[in-house]
Amino acid sequence: MPDSEHVQSILARDAITVDDVLALRRRVFMKGVVTEADAELAFMLNDRLRGKAEAAWSGFFIEALTDYVVSQAQPSGYVSEDNAAWLMHRIARSGHVDTDCELELLIKVLERAQKSPVALVRFALEQVKIGVVTGAGPVGARRKCNVGTVEDHETELVRRILYAFGGDGNIAVTLPEAEVLFDINDETEHSLNDPSWSDLFVKALANFLMAGSGYQVPTRQEALRREAWLNAPPAGVADFMGRMVSGGLEAVWDAYQEPAGDAASADRWSRARASDDEILWAANRIGRGGHLHENEMVLINFLKSRDAHLHPRLVPVLDRVASANPVHPVQTSGPAQTEHRFPDHTVKSAGTPTVLPAGTSG
């Protein structure tokens, strides 16, 4: 980092100019390594002169700190638990990430690293949840609608974060990621979310459940890709649900490979034993409190329609969904609601009636 005289000059002017950024780049990158002192000084300048730096500063800040966290801090190419904790502490001193620049740094680290702690990707997804639910942070600042609704750009940010953590490998969606996705889905259940959210949520949770059931999953880029049909507005709810199944889930189904041998064999479940607790968590989370979200209905009905060989702990969940009997909408002062009768109780869910069968366009 430049000498103390230059730093004092920047602080005295209370601004970072393009010339300052060029000087910083020369001093930092010419020596071929971003040191811990460089990283700390970059954070100090960023904190002290927030909103007083020219646009070139953000690019330098993100590039230098990404290089330090991923390539210079040991082990090189990997983000350790300690380095992840350090980064999260530095960019979220108010309890959440405050600026676009720091959020971009977080995602760039996930994209560059060969491997990162799952706590880091969960932290990144939490920033989206905070923006959606409370309107705080850089995600909330970009919102066009009221809080509590998932917008298209927020869905794409979630997709980018999931891609970043998965890299180029066949990495299944993890439990911490699934937890945040469920949280967002629950918090926005009565809102008119962008259709892209339902498509991504169902694909991501299908990926999580299929992996826990012993399937070999495709890359996240294939499993969670955005489909072209999302760019064309649907004719209605039924049309949207039909498109999501036929154009989204059906499109990636063949990418999941079932292990060789008897799908229901004990050997198969022993290979997936490490996922037992996670699958039990998912079985309890779907329809939690007796209330089944329509996105959960799409997910389970699709898996059942494909005769997916899922983990035995999920069978009661599939049976419960299959036993639901939609009745005529209940007339209320708010949005129409559809009753789903479960074996032991009756619950109500806002939104659409029965999910269309796979391949139906409505």
C-alpha positions in Angstrom: 0.0 0.0 0.0 1.3 3.6 -0.6 3.4 5.3 2.0 1.8 7.0 5.0 2.3 10.4 3.4 0.0 9.5 0.5 -2.5 7.9 2.8 -2.5 11.1 5.0 -3.1 13.2 1.9 -6.1 11.1 0.9 -7.6 11.4 4.4 -6.8 15.2 4.5 -8.7 15.7 1.2 -11.5 13.5 2.4 -11.8 11.9 -1.0 -10.3 9.2 -3.2 -9.6 10.4 -6.8 -8.9 8.4 -10.0 -5.2 9.4 -9.6 -5.2 8.0 -6.0 -6.6 4.7 -7.3 -3.9 4.5 -10.0 -1.3 5.1 -7.4 -2.8 2.4 -5.2 -2.9 -0.1 -8.0 0.8 0.5 -8.9 2.0 0.1 -5.3 -0.1 -3.0 -4.5 0.0 -5.0 -7.7 3.5 -4.2 -8.9 4.9 -6.1 -5.9 2.8 -9.1 -6.9 1.2 -9.7 -3.5 -1.6 -8.2 -1.5 -0.5 -8.2 2.1 -2.6 -8.2 5.3 -1.5 -4.6 5.9 -2.8 -3.7 2.4 -6.1 -5.4 3.1 -6.6 -3.6 6.4 -5.7 -0.2 4.9 -8.1 -0.8 2.0 -10.9 -1.5 4.5 -9.9 1.6 6.6 -10.1 3.9 3.5 -13.3 2.3 2.4 -14.9 2.8 5.8 -13.7 6.3 6.3 -14.4 7.6 2.9 -17.6 5.8 2.1 -19.5 7.7 -0.6 -16.5 10.0 -1.2 -14.5 7.9 -3.7 -14.7 8.0 -7.4 -16.1 5.0 -9.3 -12.7 3.5 -10.0 -12.2 2.8 -6.2 -14.8 0.1 -6.1 -13.0 -1.9 -8.8 -9.7 -1.7 -7.1 -11.2 -2.5 -3.6 -12.9 -5.6 -4.9 -10.0 -6.8 -6.9 -7.4 -6.3 -4.2 -9.5 -7.8 -1.4 -10.6 -10.8 -3.5 -7.0 -11.4 -4.3 -6.0 -11.2 -0.7 -8.7 -13.5 0.7 -8.6 -16.1 -2.0 -5.0 -16.1 -3.3 -2.7 -14.6 -0.6 -4.2 -15.6 2.7 -3.4 -19.3 3.3 -4.4 -21.8 2.1 -4.1 -20.2 -1.4 -7.1 -20.7 -3.6 -9.3 -21.7 -0.7 -11.2 -19.6 1.9 -10.5 -20.9 5.4 -13.1 -20.7 8.2 -10.9 -18.0 9.9 -10.6 -15.9 6.7 -14.3 -16.2 6.0 -15.1 -15.0 9.6 -12.7 -12.1 9.1 -14.3 -11.1 5.9 -17.8 -11.3 7.3 -16.8 -9.3 10.3 -15.2 -6.5 8.1 -18.1 -6.1 5.7 -21.0 -6.4 8.2 -20.2 -4.4 11.2 -23.8 -3.1 11.3 -25.2 -6.6 11.3 -25.5 -6.8 7.6 -23.6 -5.8 4.5 -24.0 -2.1 3.9 -22.8 -1.3 0.4 -23.0 -2.7 -3.2 -19.2 -2.7 -3.2 -18.9 -4.9 -0.2 -21.6 -7.2 -1.4 -19.9 -7.6 -4.8 -16.6 -8.4 -2.9 -18.4 -11.2 -1.0 -19.7 -12.7 -4.2 -16.5 -12.3 -6.1 -14.7 -14.2 -3.3 -17.2 -17.1 -3.6 -16.7 -17.1 -7.4 -12.9 -17.1 -7.3 -12.3 -19.6 -4.5 -12.0 -23.3 -5.3 -13.7 -24.0 -2.1 -15.3 -21.8 0.6 -17.0 -22.6 4.0 -20.7 -23.1 3.7 -21.1 -20.3 6.3 -19.9 -17.8 3.7 -22.5 -18.7 1.1 -25.2 -18.8 3.7 -24.1 -15.3 4.8 -24.3 -14.1 1.2 -27.8 -15.5 0.8 -28.8 -13.9 4.1 -28.0 -10.5 2.6 -30.7 -11.1 -0.1 -33.2 -12.3 2.6 -32.5 -9.1 4.6 -33.1 -6.9 1.6 -36.3 -8.8 0.6 -37.8 -8.9 4.1 -36.7 -5.7 5.7 -35.6 -3.5 2.8 -32.2 -3.0 4.5 -28.7 -3.2 2.9 -27.7 -2.9 -0.8 -30.3 -5.4 -2.0 -33.1 -3.5 -0.2 -31.9 -0.2 -1.7 -32.5 -1.6 -5.3 -36.1 -2.6 -4.6 -38.9 -1.2 -6.8 -41.7 -2.9 -4.9 -42.7 -3.0 -1.2 -40.7 -5.2 1.1 -41.8 -8.8 1.4 -41.8 -9.6 -2.3 -39.1 -11.3 -4.3 -38.2 -9.3 -7.4 -36.5 -10.7 -10.6 -33.1 -9.1 -9.8 -33.2 -10.6 -6.4 -33.8 -14.1 -7.8 -31.0 -13.6 -10.2 -28.7 -12.6 -7.3 -29.6 -15.7 -5.4 -28.9 -17.8 -8.6 -25.5 -16.1 -9.0 -24.6 -16.8 -5.3 -25.7 -20.5 -5.7 -23.6 -20.8 -8.9 -20.6 -19.2 -7.2 -20.5 -21.6 -4.3 -21.1 -24.6 -6.6 -18.3 -23.7 -9.0 -17.8 -26.1 -12.0 -18.3 -29.2 -9.9 -21.4 -31.4 -9.3 -22.1 -29.8 -5.9 -25.6 -30.3 -4.5 -27.4 -27.5 -2.8 -26.5 -27.7 0.9 -28.7 -27.6 4.0 -27.6 -24.1 5.1 -28.5 -22.8 1.6 -31.8 -24.7 1.6 -32.6 -23.1 5.0 -32.3 -19.6 3.7 -34.3 -20.4 0.5 -37.1 -21.8 2.7 -36.9 -18.7 4.9 -37.3 -16.4 1.9 -40.1 -18.5 0.5 -42.0 -18.5 3.9 -41.5 -14.8 4.4 -43.0 -13.9 1.0 -45.6 -16.6 0.8 -48.6 -14.2 0.6 -46.8 -11.8 -1.9 -46.9 -11.7 -5.7 -43.3 -12.8 -6.2 -41.6 -12.7 -9.6 -42.3 -16.0 -11.4 -38.5 -16.6 -11.6 -38.4 -17.1 -7.8 -40.8 -20.1 -7.8 -38.8 -21.7 -10.7 -35.5 -21.3 -8.9 -36.8 -22.3 -5.4 -38.3 -25.5 -6.8 -35.2 -26.4 -8.8 -32.9 -25.8 -5.9 -34.9 -27.8 -3.4 -35.3 -30.6 -5.9 -31.6 -30.7 -6.2 -31.2 -30.8 -2.4 -33.7 -33.7 -2.0 -32.4 -35.7 -4.9 -28.8 -35.5 -3.7 -30.0 -36.6 -0.2 -31.7 -39.5 -1.8 -28.6 -40.8 -3.5 -28.9 -39.3 -7.0 -25.9 -38.0 -8.8 -26.6 -34.3 -9.4 -25.6 -32.2 -12.4 -23.7 -29.0 -12.1 -25.5 -26.1 -10.6 -25.4 -24.2 -13.9 -27.4 -27.0 -15.4 -29.7 -27.8 -12.5 -30.6 -24.1 -11.6 -30.4 -22.5 -15.0 -32.9 -19.7 -15.9 -35.3 -20.9 -18.6 -36.2 -18.8 -21.7 -39.9 -19.1 -21.0 -39.5 -16.8 -17.9 -39.0 -13.9 -20.3 -42.5 -14.3 -21.8 -45.4 -13.3 -19.5 -47.8 -16.3 -18.7 -51.5 -16.1 -19.6 -52.4 -16.8 -16.0 -51.5 -18.8 -12.9 -52.4 -22.1 -14.4 -50.3 -21.3 -17.5 -47.4 -20.3 -15.3 -47.5 -23.5 -13.2 -47.7 -25.6 -16.4 -44.7 -23.8 -17.9 -42.7 -24.1 -14.7 -43.1 -27.9 -14.7 -42.8 -28.6 -18.4 -40.3 -25.9 -19.2 -38.3 -25.9 -16.0 -38.2 -29.1 -14.0 -38.8 -31.4 -17.0 -35.9 -29.7 -18.8 -33.4 -30.7 -16.2 -34.8 -34.0 -15.0 -32.7 -36.2 -17.3 -29.5 -34.6 -15.8 -30.0 -36.4 -12.5 -28.5 -39.9 -12.5 -29.8 -42.6 -10.3 -27.1 -44.9 -8.7 -26.8 -48.3 -10.3 -28.7 -51.1 -8.6 -31.9 -51.4 -6.7 -33.2 -47.9 -6.1 -34.7 -48.9 -2.8 -31.8 -51.0 -1.6 -30.4 -50.7 1.9 -27.0 -50.1 0.3 -28.2 -47.0 -1.4 -29.5 -45.5 1.8 -26.3 -46.4 3.6 -24.4 -44.5 1.0 -26.6 -41.5 1.7 -26.6 -42.0 5.5 -24.7 -38.7 6.0 -27.7 -36.9 4.7 -30.2 -38.6 7.0 -30.5 -35.7 9.4 -30.7 -33.2 6.6 -33.5 -35.2 4.9 -35.4 -35.4 8.3 -35.0 -31.6 8.5 -36.5 -31.2 5.0 -39.3 -33.6 5.8 -40.2 -31.5 8.8 -39.7 -28.2 7.0 -42.0 -28.9 4.1 -45.5 -28.0 5.1 -44.2 -26.8 8.5 -47.1 -26.1 10.9 -49.5 -28.0 8.7 -49.3 -25.2 6.1 -48.2 -26.2 2.6 -46.8 -23.5 0.3 -47.8 -23.7 -3.3 -44.1 -23.9 -4.3 -43.8 -26.9 -2.0 -46.8 -28.4 -3.7 -45.2 -28.0 -7.1 -41.9 -29.6 -5.9 -43.5 -32.6 -4.2 -46.1 -33.3 -6.9 -43.5 -33.2 -9.6 -41.2 -35.6 -7.8 -44.1 -37.9 -7.2 -45.3 -37.7 -10.8 -41.8 -38.7 -12.0 -41.8 -41.7 -9.6 -38.6 -40.4 -8.1 -37.0 -42.8 -5.7 -36.6 -40.5 -2.7 -35.2 -41.2 0.7 -37.7 -43.2 2.9 -38.1 -40.3 5.3 -39.6 -38.3 2.5 -42.3 -40.8 1.6 -44.8 -39.6 4.3 -44.4 -36.1 2.9 -45.2 -37.2 -0.6 -48.2 -39.2 0.6 -49.5 -36.3 2.6 -49.4 -34.0 -0.4 -51.0 -36.6 -2.6 -53.8 -36.9 -0.1 -54.6 -33.2 -0.3 -58.1 -32.6 -1.7 -58.6 -29.0 -3.1 -62.1 -27.7 -2.6 -63.9 -24.6 -3.9 -62.1 -21.3 -3.1 -63.2 -19.8 0.2 -64.7 -16.3 -0.1 -62.8 -13.8 2.0 -62.2 -10.1 2.0 -58.6 -10.7 0.8 -57.2 -13.0 -1.9 -59.0 -16.2 -2.7 -57.8 -19.1 -0.7 -57.8 -22.8 -1.5 -58.3 -25.4 1.2 -56.1 -28.5 1.3 -57.4 -31.2 3.6 -54.6 -33.3 5.2 -55.3 -36.6 7.0 -55.1 -35.1 10.5 -56.1 -31.5 10.0 -57.3 -28.8 7.6 -55.1 -25.9 6.6 -55.4 -23.1 4.1 -52.9 -21.8 1.6 -53.2 -18.6 -0.4 -52.9 -18.8 -4.1 -53.7 -21.4 -6.8 -55.5 -24.7 -6.6 -54.1 -28.0 -7.8 -50.8 -28.1 -9.6 -51.1 -29.1 -13.2 -49.6 -32.4 -14.3 -46.1 -32.4 -15.8 -46.2 -31.3 -19.5 -49.4 -29.4 -19.2 -49.4 -25.8 -20.6 -52.7 -24.7 -19.1 
